[in-house]
Amino acid sequence: MWRWGQQFPLSLQAQQSLGQRHWPFVNIDAKIPHDVNACRLLVMGFLMSTGVPKVRKHLSADALFSLVRNGFAHIPDYRLSETDIALADALMSAFAMFSLKAPSLLAFDKERAEGNLHTIYGIERVPCDTRMREILDPVFPKLLRPVFKSVWRQLQRGKALESMTFLDGHYLLALDGTEYFSSKTIHCASCLHRVPRNGSITYAHQMLGAAIIHPDQRAVIPLMPEPIVKQDGTDKNDCERNAAKRFVAKLRQDHPHLKFIVTEDSLSSNAPHIEMLHMYGLHYILGVKEGDHAYLFEQVQTAEHAGQVTSYERYDHATGVVHRFRFVNDVPLNASNADLRVNCIEYWEISDTKVQHFSWVTDLRVSKRNVFHLMRGGRARWKIENETFNTLKNQGYNFEHNYGHGEQHLSVVFAMLMMLAFLVDQAQQLCCALFQAVWAKLGSKRLLWERMRAVFYTYALASMQQLFEALFYGLKKPTPVFGVDST
């Protein structure tokens, strides 16, 4: 068997490059010269050329893992007696499971790899699957909020979020709800209940997801979601609208001075929600549909007859697409709230093969100078679905897999920890050149996660940076060394 701490075999390519094909191993304890760009380096048995992808020290995966671990250490342990496994270790073990994209809690437990879990994730004792569920079930999900906030602040300090500002220093914040658990038998005290006409109860868990997005950035920066769960002391189901109220209040508590433009689908274009956004000093670009907002579109038509609507068109020579706009400022949202005035944008994207139509309301005054930019912000809302929820469900995170439900908060705690692992991954995607290089080399995130687990479970590693370097530069697979007594 391969032993922890065993040296890494030198790849044939690296041996040929050095002209020393008889060298079977490289010393991973060798000190690396300070000027990495001035020489060739041998690390983990592969050759590092002069074009070394840079890693930002305080924004690297290793630095963010340490930050998360420190945040978990500050969460008070609800257990009064002495414990064999610290709450921080249980939380960090679950975080590591989602960071490694383990397909199930049982699979994570079987692999163990406690050496790397200690050196990379800082875990002293890894609980078994049953023990992890027992420890985390009573934990209140709200206790994880400071950990999300600490990662956000680290990104701010490192100026990683500057590329995410959208309009006049505002962040574009997408909100949307999603369901990640549904069952007719498994349930807990927090489950939503759906009772159709046949009387068969379906239990479910949902959340209101939130992410900082940008039309020109593939990465998204998720904030801590707001669980949509049955609230204490109530018999009624929670809903997305109530979750949005709680989320916005907490957003302003955590970030009282940041400037946001909220973008959501047409269900959010109602007077109570817009008034709440106004109350918390949030701008908005919200989708509207003619079928749901007939009065608004009648007012736009009336304004057009009065000559108050502006039409604007621009042609993209590179793509052959025509961008056609119609907008009007200061119209009532609906007949019941005539004093709530909004600015309305209609947009048509016209190509040789199809025509797409979109419409939004916003509190930002619309002009020919900014309507194209506002349109891009409204259309970027899909990133909360594609780049967030679809990524979690279809690119290796196993978002809809039931890692454990528990009787109290386990399902919600696991969902929050998965989103926290996703936040760290997105931070790497946004600002880590080494991560970007590995992703580009392998071609897909799903393959990246598979290779990452393979290296993690095979070799003794000093850091996540070392793991990414192994994936980028490649290494020769070791010949098994069997512990057989020849006597």
Secondary structure as the mmCIF struct_conf table of DSSP 4:
data_model
#
loop_
_struct_conf.conf_type_id
_struct_conf.id
_struct_conf.beg_label_comp_id
_struct_conf.beg_label_asym_id
_struct_conf.beg_label_seq_id
_struct_conf.end_label_comp_id
_struct_conf.end_label_asym_id
_struct_conf.end_label_seq_id
HELX_LH_PP_P HELX_LH_PP_P1 TRP A 2 ARG A 3
TURN_TY1_P TURN_TY1_P1 TRP A 4 GLY A 5
HELX_LH_PP_P HELX_LH_PP_P2 GLN A 6 GLN A 7
STRN STRN1 PHE A 8 PRO A 9
HELX_LH_PP_P HELX_LH_PP_P3 LEU A 10 SER A 11
HELX_RH_AL_P HELX_RH_AL_P1 LEU A 12 LEU A 18
TURN_TY1_P TURN_TY1_P2 GLY A 19 GLY A 19
TURN_TY1_P TURN_TY1_P3 ARG A 21 HIS A 22
STRN STRN2 PHE A 25 VAL A 26
TURN_TY1_P TURN_TY1_P4 ILE A 28 ASP A 29
BEND BEND1 ALA A 30 ALA A 30
HELX_LH_PP_P HELX_LH_PP_P4 LYS A 31 PRO A 33
BEND BEND2 HIS A 34 HIS A 34
TURN_TY1_P TURN_TY1_P5 VAL A 36 ASN A 37
BEND BEND3 ALA A 38 CYS A 39
STRN STRN3 LEU A 41 VAL A 43
TURN_TY1_P TURN_TY1_P6 MET A 44 GLY A 45
STRN STRN4 PHE A 46 MET A 48
BEND BEND4 THR A 50 THR A 50
HELX_LH_PP_P HELX_LH_PP_P5 VAL A 52 LYS A 54
HELX_RH_3T_P HELX_RH_3T_P1 LYS A 57 LEU A 59
BEND BEND5 SER A 60 SER A 60
HELX_RH_AL_P HELX_RH_AL_P2 ALA A 61 ALA A 73
TURN_TY1_P TURN_TY1_P7 HIS A 74 HIS A 74
BEND BEND6 ILE A 75 ILE A 75
HELX_LH_PP_P HELX_LH_PP_P6 PRO A 76 ASP A 77
BEND BEND7 TYR A 78 TYR A 78
BEND BEND8 SER A 81 SER A 81
BEND BEND9 ASP A 84 ILE A 85
HELX_RH_AL_P HELX_RH_AL_P3 LEU A 87 SER A 99
TURN_TY1_P TURN_TY1_P8 LEU A 100 LYS A 101
BEND BEND10 PRO A 103 PRO A 103
HELX_RH_AL_P HELX_RH_AL_P4 LEU A 105 GLU A 111
HELX_RH_AL_P HELX_RH_AL_P5 GLU A 114 TYR A 121
BEND BEND11 GLU A 124 ARG A 125
HELX_LH_PP_P HELX_LH_PP_P7 VAL A 126 CYS A 128
HELX_RH_AL_P HELX_RH_AL_P6 ASP A 129 LEU A 136
TURN_TY1_P TURN_TY1_P9 ASP A 137 PRO A 138
HELX_RH_3T_P HELX_RH_3T_P2 PRO A 141 LEU A 144
HELX_RH_AL_P HELX_RH_AL_P7 ARG A 145 ARG A 157
TURN_TY1_P TURN_TY1_P10 GLY A 158 LEU A 161
HELX_RH_3T_P HELX_RH_3T_P3 GLU A 162 MET A 164
STRN STRN5 THR A 165 LEU A 167
TURN_TY1_P TURN_TY1_P11 ASP A 168 GLY A 169
STRN STRN6 HIS A 170 SER A 183
BEND BEND12 LYS A 184 THR A 185
TURN_TY1_P TURN_TY1_P12 ALA A 189 SER A 190
STRN STRN7 LEU A 192 ARG A 194
TURN_TY1_P TURN_TY1_P13 ARG A 197 ASN A 198
STRN STRN8 THR A 202 ILE A 213
TURN_TY1_P TURN_TY1_P14 PRO A 215 ASP A 216
BEND BEND13 ARG A 218 ARG A 218
STRN STRN9 ILE A 221 PRO A 222
HELX_LH_PP_P HELX_LH_PP_P8 LEU A 223 PRO A 225
STRN STRN10 GLU A 226 ILE A 228
HELX_LH_PP_P HELX_LH_PP_P9 LYS A 230 GLN A 231
TURN_TY1_P TURN_TY1_P15 ASP A 232 GLY A 233
BEND BEND14 LYS A 236 LYS A 236
HELX_LH_PP_P HELX_LH_PP_P10 ASN A 237 ASP A 238
HELX_RH_AL_P HELX_RH_AL_P8 GLU A 240 ASP A 254
BEND BEND15 PRO A 256 HIS A 257
STRN STRN11 PHE A 260 GLU A 264
HELX_RH_3T_P HELX_RH_3T_P4 SER A 266 SER A 268
BEND BEND16 ASN A 270 ASN A 270
HELX_RH_AL_P HELX_RH_AL_P9 ALA A 271 MET A 279
TURN_TY1_P TURN_TY1_P16 TYR A 280 GLY A 281
STRN STRN12 HIS A 283 GLY A 287
TURN_TY1_P TURN_TY1_P17 GLU A 290 ASP A 292
HELX_RH_AL_P HELX_RH_AL_P10 ALA A 294 HIS A 305
TURN_TY1_P TURN_TY1_P18 ALA A 306 GLY A 307
STRN STRN13 THR A 310 ASP A 316
TURN_TY1_P TURN_TY1_P19 HIS A 317 GLY A 320
STRN STRN14 VAL A 321 ASN A 334
TURN_TY1_P TURN_TY1_P20 ALA A 335 SER A 336
STRN STRN15 ASN A 337 ILE A 350
BEND BEND17 ASP A 352 THR A 353
STRN STRN16 VAL A 355 THR A 362
BEND BEND18 ASP A 363 LEU A 364
HELX_LH_PP_P HELX_LH_PP_P11 ARG A 365 VAL A 366
TURN_TY1_P TURN_TY1_P21 LYS A 368 ASN A 370
HELX_RH_AL_P HELX_RH_AL_P11 VAL A 371 ARG A 379
HELX_RH_3T_P HELX_RH_3T_P5 ALA A 380 TRP A 382
HELX_RH_AL_P HELX_RH_AL_P12 LYS A 383 LYS A 383
HELX_RH_PI_P HELX_RH_PI_P1 ILE A 384 ASN A 390
HELX_RH_AL_P HELX_RH_AL_P13 THR A 391 ASN A 394
BEND BEND19 GLN A 395 TYR A 397
TURN_TY1_P TURN_TY1_P22 PHE A 399 GLU A 400
BEND BEND20 HIS A 401 HIS A 401
BEND BEND21 TYR A 403 TYR A 403
BEND BEND22 GLU A 407 HIS A 409
HELX_RH_AL_P HELX_RH_AL_P14 LEU A 410 CYS A 431
HELX_RH_AL_P HELX_RH_AL_P15 ALA A 433 LEU A 442
BEND BEND23 SER A 444 SER A 444
HELX_RH_AL_P HELX_RH_AL_P16 LYS A 445 THR A 458
BEND BEND24 TYR A 459 TYR A 459
BEND BEND25 ALA A 462 ALA A 462
HELX_RH_AL_P HELX_RH_AL_P17 MET A 464 TYR A 473
HELX_LH_PP_P HELX_LH_PP_P12 LYS A 476 PRO A 480
#
